[in-house]
Amino acid sequence: MALGPAHVLAVLVGLFHAALFVFIRGRAGGRILLVACAAILGAWAGDAVGGRLGVDPLRVGDFHVISASVVAWIGIGFVAVIAVLGPASTPEESE
């Protein structure tokens, strides 16, 4: 079983952008795992989209960095919007 470089680079790009999101926002709470997963899957999908379109000027081998980064941020934004629209998690009040 061989692991291609696109998978490894997608993980690295996704984790970098997730860490950048946490650095900019200041916190991610309990959503850090979801943010990281969304960024990694977004980077992987962005590489595939960049490969199909063939317009990405910055590549590392066959990995399309710009399109992977853009789609990773779309995934992070999706998780952030869903977290805002979802129910608020409040501790149960004791009676």
N, C-alpha and C positions, 0 to 999 in steps of 0.2 A: 504494500500500500504506500503510495507516494503522495505527499502533501504538496500541492502546487504553490508557487510563490504568490499567486493572487490571493489565496486564502490568508497567508501570513501577513501580507501587506494590508489586506482589508481589516484584519484584527488590529494591526498597528495604527492605521489611519483612524479607525473607529475609536479606539481607546484614546488617541491623542485628542480628537475632537470632543469626546465625552469629558476628558479632563479639562479641556479649554472651556467647555460650557460650565463646569463646576467652578472653575477659577473666575470666570466672568460673573456668574450669578452669585457666587459666594457660598452656596450650599445646594444640595440636591435632595437632602432628606433620605427617605427610604426608597426613592425612585432611582438611585444611582445605578442599580443593576439593569433596570428597564432602559435608562438612558444609554448605557454602554451597549446593551444588546441592539437597540435601535440604531445606534451609530455604526456598529459593526455590520449589521445587515444592510444598512443604507450604503456603506462604503462598498460592500460586495456587489450590491445591485447597481450602484453608480459606475463601478468598473465595467459591468456588463453593458450598461447603457452607453457608456463612452466607447466601448468596443464596437457596438452596433452603429453608432453615429460617426465615429472616426474623426471627430473634430477637436479632440483634446490636445492642446499644444504641449502640455507637461506630462511626460510619461516616465515611468521607471520600468524599463523593459517593456512588457506588454500591459502593465498596470496603468490605468488612466487616473492620475492623481486628482486633477481638478474636478472631473465629474464625480469621482468617488467622494470627494470632500463636500461637494454641493448636496448630493443625495444623503450623505451622513447627517448634514445639518437639517435637511428636510425631515429625516427620521427623528432627530432630537426635538425639533419643533413640534412634530406630531405628538410625541410623548408629553411635552410640556403643555400643549393645548388640552390634551385629554386629562391631564392631572388637574388643570384649572377647572375644567368643566365637570369633572367627576365629583362625587360626594366628598364633603369635607370630613376628614378623620379627626374626630374629637374624642377625648377620653370619656368614658362613661361616667356620668355623675353619680356619686354615691348618695343614697338617701338616708 
